[in-house]
């Protein structure tokens, strides 16, 4: 099927989906569409009041829970309070091209939100997850570097776009390493990466890219509804672990969801293993799965 849309979503009745950053943008659209087809959707959001406003517009079963994915204490609290199974976890929350700020854990806010938080959250919730983890990356991961020698970014100049690129490469490396470890443990849980292409979402509205996407060249890019399709496809379709889902158009900028390939750097097993070890040390999570020799 080359033109898969939200109209092709399967019945999700009885399934629980947790979506981070679901009070707006792609996350909200993803939540709305999954609730529409029967899923019990948990909007894990930093600001509960915004989550409640968003949920009021969603038909179906929704629940609001507080989660600041950039704050490891908030991540641990969310995970510790969780009860019951999760069928799908969607690591959707993200920020892009913002000035340097440090979190309570000492990480730059982009790396904390886009990578460290999802790593910790996934590992802490893993005992509850029954089907899959979907981590949202970006085609811009192809411009990133893992910086294993300074993963926390404390000893090099901060460049806001570079920090975004690096965080999105790290989430691809994390996802592929997670799949290796899940397979080694005998788990049937799948780890999948989705990226929205290039489009007019809230994430980019304040950036240089956003000036293009919301301006006279907008027809060249995905709209927000289309940006959510890869996440919806990755969360519901029978595709293997380590799939990388993005638009099917040229350069995966625009189009309908299709399983594609990430950058070669995102498939580097040695780097992914080293990155996992370092991230586990920095976050105090990640020891639940076996080490790959």
BELNOR-V71731 format. One record per backbone hydrogen bond with DSSP energy under -0.5 kcal/mol. CO is the residue of the C=O (numbers start at 1). NH is the residue of the N-H. If there is no record, write none. Layout:
{{CO;NH} {CO;NH}}
This chain:
{{4;257} {5;8} {6;9} {12;15} {15;40} {16;87} {16;88} {17;19} {17;42} {18;90} {19;22} {19;44} {21;24} {24;27} {24;28} {25;29} {26;30} {27;31} {28;32} {29;33} {30;34} {31;35} {32;36} {33;37} {34;39} {35;38} {37;12} {38;14} {39;41} {40;17} {40;42} {41;43} {41;63} {42;19} {42;44} {43;45} {43;65} {44;21} {44;22} {45;67} {46;48} {47;51} {48;52} {49;53} {50;54} {51;55} {52;56} {54;57} {55;58} {57;59} {60;62} {61;41} {63;43} {65;45} {67;69} {68;71} {70;72} {71;75} {72;76} {73;77} {74;78} {75;79} {76;80} {77;81} {78;82} {79;82} {86;130} {86;131} {87;131} {87;132} {88;18} {88;90} {89;91} {89;134} {90;20} {90;92} {91;136} {101;109} {103;106} {107;103} {108;112} {109;113} {110;114} {111;115} {111;116} {112;117} {115;119} {116;120} {117;121} {118;122} {119;123} {120;124} {121;125} {122;126} {125;128} {125;129} {126;129} {128;86} {131;190} {132;89} {133;135} {133;192} {134;91} {135;137} {135;194} {137;196} {138;141} {139;142} {140;143} {141;144} {147;150} {148;151} {150;153} {152;108} {157;159} {159;163} {160;97} {160;164} {161;165} {162;166} {163;167} {164;168} {165;169} {166;170} {167;171} {168;172} {169;173} {170;174} {171;175} {172;176} {173;177} {174;178} {175;179} {176;180} {177;181} {178;182} {179;183} {180;184} {181;185} {182;186} {182;187} {183;186} {190;133} {190;192} {191;242} {192;135} {193;245} {194;137} {197;199} {198;222} {199;201} {201;204} {201;205} {202;205} {204;207} {204;210} {207;211} {208;212} {209;212} {209;213} {210;214} {212;215} {212;217} {215;218} {217;220} {218;221} {222;200} {223;227} {224;228} {225;228} {226;229} {226;230} {228;232} {229;233} {230;234} {231;235} {232;236} {233;236} {233;237} {237;239} {240;243} {243;193} {243;245} {244;260} {245;195} {246;258} {249;252} {250;253} {252;247} {253;198} {253;222} {254;249} {256;248} {258;246} {258;260} {260;244} {263;266} {264;267} {265;268} {267;269} {268;272} {269;273} {270;274} {271;275} {272;276} {273;277} {274;278} {275;279} {276;280} {277;281} {278;282} {279;283} {280;284} {280;285} {291;293}}
